[in-house]
Amino acid sequence: MNNKTDMINNISTVLTKVREKTPLVHAITNYVTINDCANILLAFGASPAMAEAYDETYDFAKISSAIYINIGTLTKEQEQSMIMAVLSAKNNNIPVVLDPVACGAIKRKIDFIQKIFEIGKVDIIKGNLGEIKYLAGYEAKIRGVDSIDDGSNSIEACVSLAKKYNCIVAATGAQDIITDGKRTAIIENGTSLLTLVTGAGCMVGALTAATAAVEEDKFLATVASILSMNLAGEHAAKTAKAPGSFKVKLIDEIYLLKENDFEKEGKIQWI
């Protein structure tokens, strides 16, 4: 691994790449946060497209820069559309980010995730710690879509899942863990206000699709997206008085984020 200075420099340049290339992110996501994902992608410098009509998704995925799949409100229409998008991504070498929302709560979602891996490819799995541990076969503590896990065996579970599916795994929580099975980063930035607004995790997933679209090293791309969200959250929390104003300021701070913010404020452990 390069030294820490080189790593943080490489991560910070991902932000510039997103803004220079304006990647088209095809998001099939849950209905609770679809507008949040679109807005944060725009503020980040990407171009969102929330296309999910079954007859369009294969062709739309083909012209996209990355695909974001979020199974939070998985309808039959979405299920069919996601399958077509993932097939198109595999055939056209488009990166895919999977957000396995509530996979530990409902067996149907696990069955669907298995189908996704059978027919297509996933470059990055981004979930909360409970979801990631459950997918990895570890005991996980969850409550619906939320993780209430105590964090035991968290790095081990992430590494195991990354090796199982040969992809990047990111588990968000009090500390965020990102690994490709060999390299691991632990991000210690963030704010508790991120847990008090709907869609923070979904927005991170959308940002991860944007960074994956422009950065060949998907490990660095994932670190860049999660660090971006955490730094923007910290900046927003300085002036926000409550969750409502925080959410508005979060979008503003993603827009205002600069490369040197990564270098000055990023708190990352490299393992």
C-alpha positions, 0 to 999 in steps of 0.5 A, a space after each residue: 500500500 502507498 503511504 497515507 499521504 498518497 492514499 488521501 491524495 488519491 481519494 481527494 482527486 476522486 471528487 474532482 473526477 466526478 465534477 469533471 466527468 459528470 457521471 450518469 448514475 442510474 439509480 433504482 432505489 427505494 421510494 422513501 429517499 429517491 428525491 434525496 438521492 437525486 439531489 445529493 448526486 446533483 450537488 456532488 457533480 453527478 447526473 442522476 437518473 431514476 429510471 425503473 420502468 421494466 421496458 427501459 432499464 436494460 437500455 438505460 443501464 447501457 448508457 449509464 456510467 454506474 448503477 445503484 441498486 437499493 432494495 429498501 422498497 422492493 416491488 415486483 416491478 423494481 425486482 424485474 427492472 433491477 435484474 435487467 439493469 444488472 444484466 445490462 451492466 454485466 454485458 456492458 462493463 458498467 459498475 454496480 453498487 448494491 445496497 441490501 437494505 433490510 436484508 436481514 429482516 425479510 428472507 425474500 430480499 436475501 433470495 433476491 440478492 442471491 439472484 443478482 449475484 447469479 445473473 450479474 455482477 456487483 462491484 460494491 456492496 454498501 450497507 449498514 453493519 447489521 446488513 453486512 454481518 448478516 450477508 456474511 453469515 455472522 450474527 447480526 443485531 438489526 431492527 427493520 432497516 436499522 442496525 443496532 449491532 454492537 460491532 463485534 467481529 465487524 472487520 472480520 465479517 466485512 473481509 469475509 464478505 468481500 472475499 466471498 463475492 470478490 467485491 468491495 464491501 462497505 459497512 457504515 456505522 459509528 465507524 465506517 469500514 471499507 475493504 476489498 478483502 486485502 486492504 481495509 480502511 476505517 473512517 472515523 469522521 461523521 456526526 450523529 445527526 446523520 442517523 436522524 434524517 431519513 436516507 443518509 445511507 441511501 445517499 451514501 450509496 448513490 454517491 458511491 455509484 458516482 465515485 465508482 463511475 469515475 475511479 478504476 480502483 473501487 476501493 478508493 472510490 468507496 472510501 472517497 464517497 463515504 468520507 465525502 458524506 461524513 465530512 459534509 455531515 460534520 460541516 453541516 452539523 456546525 451550524 444546523 440546530 436540528 435534523 430538518 436544517 441539517 438535511 438542507 445544509 448537508 446538500 449544501 456542504 456536499 456541493 461546497 466540498 473541496 479536495 483539501 477538506 479530505 487532506 485537512 480533515 479526513 480521519 482514516 485508519 489504514 489496515 
